[in-house]
Amino acid sequence: MRRVKGILFLSLTILLIGFSVQAGNNVIFEMEDPIGDEYGPGSYLYPKSEQFEPYQGLFDLTYFKVEEEADNYNFYFKFVELTNPWHAKYGFSHQLIQVYIDNDEGGRTDTFKPGANVQFEERHPWNKLIKITGWSLEIFDHRADIEADGRVEEGDITVLDDNQTIKVTIPQQKLGDLEKAHYYVLVGALDGFGYDNYRQVQEEPTGWQFGGGTDTDLNPNVLDILVPEGMEQKEILGSYDLENQELATIRAVGPEVSLQLKFIIIFGFVALLVLSLVGAAIKFILTKIAKQNE
């Protein structure tokens, strides 16, 4: 029985170590996104200008990560393609990235400014907005005035050596605790003259505008998003309703139990169950032998 108890203790120790390793990881959240889905609700077409060559991949987000480093948060956005035809100071010209974050009580379910033509789900109202372009980094609180200056001088934006990944570094004090945060990650095409700098999507593509929309203010001007497991981007961005004048509702993504942690938990419980059954069987056999020897 001592051996069985020892094995049970060892199993519990392994399980606790697994939790400790997971807790010590500086990655707060990460998520992959399918390649080839930069088409909004499934119908969007690139503008015809040569400025948008190679006409694919520029808005195709494939990976998103948030990590904690010292007193900063690092955000990573990996795209199929990054180009800089307009010589933006941070090394990319076309991408407009907005990250709406739910990490506190209260918040809003509409966008900070009109432009994206989307709204957010009631259970995850946003508190902070990060807006990233090749020229600027801005952060807004949900209570801020629409004319507020959100420029962040302490942060940094760089394109990594793979020439696909944008890394954004922001002081933690600017955002607050992100340990249990949920995110709406929106990717649009930058237009310096567009509402909230979104390039519009209309019915027919032109030299500078996307096609595949409806020529209304209801179809999203968002080209790619992160989608919760089990849902489809086409379904979410295509949920706007022209008849009832309703915008598409974006779903938040956030921390879930990782596969590594799931494996540790399952292994621990299975090990405990098996060892408990073995211990009970040994005890039964020993008790029976003892009775026979009486």
N, C-alpha and C positions, 0 to 999 in steps of 0.2 A: 504493500500500500504506500510505503514511503516513496518508492520509485514512481508510482502513478501520480502522487501529489507533486513530486519533483517535476514531472513532465508537464503537469497542469500549470505549475508556476512558471516554467520556461515558456510555455505557449503564451501565457498572459504577458510575460516580459517582452516577447517578440512583438506582440500586438501593440503594446504601449510604445515600444521603440518606433514602430511604423508610424504611429500617430505623431510622435515627436519629430521625426524626419519630415513628415508632411507639413507640420506646423512651422518648421524652421525654413521652409522654402520661401525665397523672396519673391516668387512669382505669385501675384495676387489673382490674376485671371488671364487665361489665354484661350483662343478659339480659332479654328481654321474655318475658311469659307470656300465653297466650291469655285473652281476655275471656270470661267466662261459665263458668268451670270451678271455681267454689267449692262443688262438690258432692262432694268427697272422691273415692270410687271410682265416682261417677256416680249415686248414689241418695240422697244426703243432702238433707234438707228443713229449712228454717228453723223455729225455734220460733215459736209463735203469738202471743206477747206483742207488744203495740204498741211495746215498747222496741226491737224489732228491725226496725222499719220503716226503709226501704221493702222489706224482705224480699228484697233482692238487692244485690249489689255490696259489702257491708260487709267481706267476707273474700276478695274477688276481687283478688288481687295481679296486677298487669299489668306491673310493671317493677321491676327490682332492679339497683342499681349500688353498687360499692365504689370509692372514690377516695382518693388520698393527698393531704393538704393540710398542709404544714408538718410538725408532729410528731403529727398526728392522722390518723385514718381517718374518712371520712364514708360512712355507709351510707344508701341511699335505697330506700324501699319505697313504690311508688305503687299505690293502690287505686282501684277504681271509685267508691267512696263512703266518706267518713269522717263519722261523727256523734259527738256527745258528750252523750248524754242524761243521763249520770251525773256530768257536770262534772269529768272527770278533769283533773288539773293540766297535762298535756301536750297536751290538746286532742282526744283520741279515747278512746272508752270500750270498744269491743267487741273490738278486735284484740289477740290474743296472738301475738307473733312470736318465734320461736326460730331462731337461726342457729347451727348446729353447724359448726365449722370444722376441716378437716384441713390443718394447716400445719407439722407437725413429726413426728418419729419417734414410734412408739408410739401409744397412744390406745385408745378404746373403740368398740364397735359397738352398745352398748345406750344408751338415753337416760339422762341424768343422774338423773332421777327418773321414776317411773312416771306415766303420764298421757296421753302422746301415743299410746300403743299402736302404736309402730313400732320398727323397728330399722334399722341402717345396714349398707352393704355392707362386706365384709372388706377390700377394697383401699383404702378410704378411712376408716379409723377417725378419730374426731374427737378434737381436743386442747383446743379452747376452745368455750365455749357463750356466746352473747349472748342474753339474755332481755329482751324489750321489751314493756312495757304502757303504758297511758296514765298510770300512776302511778309506774313504776319502770324503772330500767335496771340490769341485773345481768350480771356476767360470772363464769363458773366454769371452772376447769381440770378436766380429766378425772380428775385424781387427788384432787380436793377431796372432803371429807366431804359427805354429802348434807345435813347441817345447816349447812353453811358459809354465811356472810353474803357474798353476791356483789355487794352494792350498790356502784355506782360513782358517787362524788361529782364526779369530774373531768369526766365526760361530759355530754352535752346531748341533749335530744330536742325537736324542733320540728316543727310542721306548716307546710308551705310555703304560699305565697299561693294556690296552685291548690286548696287544701283537699282534696287527694287524696294528697299525698306526705308521708310521715314521714321526716324526716332525723335520723339518729343520729350524733353525733360522739363518738369514743372515742380517747383517747391511744394512740399506737402501742405504747407499752411494755406496755400491758395485754393486747395480743394477739400481739405478735411480728410476724415478717415474713409478709406476705400475698401476696407477688409470685407465688407458684406455688400458692396455697391453693385448696382445693376446699370447696364449701359445700353444706350441707343447709338449705334455707330452708323452715320449717314455719309455716303460719298456722292458728291455731285461734281459738276464741271464748273470751274471758276469763270465768272463773268464779272468784271469790275463794275459794270453798269447794271447788273441784274439785282432783283430783290434779294437781299441778304447774300448777294454775290453768287446766286445760283443761275446757271445758264438754263434757259427755258427749254422745255420739251413741247413741241407743237405737233400738229398732225403730219406735216411733210417736212423732211429735213432740208435745210438750206446750207449755205456755206458756213454759217456760224451757229446755227441752232439744231438741236436734236429733233428727230422725227419719231413718229409712232405714238404720239399723244393724242389729245382731243381738242386742242385749241381752246381750252378752258383753264380756269385757275383751280381745277380739281385734280387733274392727273398729277402725280408726284413729279417733281423735278429731281428726284433722287434716283441714281443709277444703280447703286449697290448698297446693301445693308447686311448686317449680321442677323441671323435668324435662329430662334430657339430650336432645339432638337425636336424633330417630328413635324416641323412646319416648313412651308415652301415660300421663297421670296416672291414668286409670281402671285401666290395667294394673298400675301400680306400687302404688297404694293399695288395689287390689283383690286383691293377691297374698297376703293373709292366708289361713290354712288352718284352718278350724274343726275339721276331723277330726283333724288332726295337732297342733293347738294351737300354730300358728306365726304370728307377727306379720308384717305386711307389711314388706318390705325397701325402704327409700328409696334412690335412686341419687343420687350426688353430681353437682354441676355445677361447672365450673371453666374456667380460661382455655383457649381454643383459638385457633388462628390466625384473626385477624379477616379479614373480606372485603377490607378495604383492603390488609392485608398480603399476602393471597393474590394480589390483583391485581398488586401490585408485584412479587412473586416471579415470577408467571407472565409478566408483561410483560418482566421482566429476562431470563428464560431464553429466551423467544421471540425477543427482540431479539438476544441473543447468538447464537442458533442461525442466524437469518436472516443476520446480518452475517458470521458465519463461513462460511456457504455462499457468500455474495456474494464474500467475500475469496478463497475457494478458486477460484471461477469466474474471477475477474479474474486470479489468479495463473496459472491454466491457460491462459487466452487470451494473456496476455503471454508466457508461455513458448513457446507455439505460434508466436506472431508472431516471436519472437526466433529460433527455429529456422528459420523460413522465410526470414529475412533473412540467414542465414549463407551 
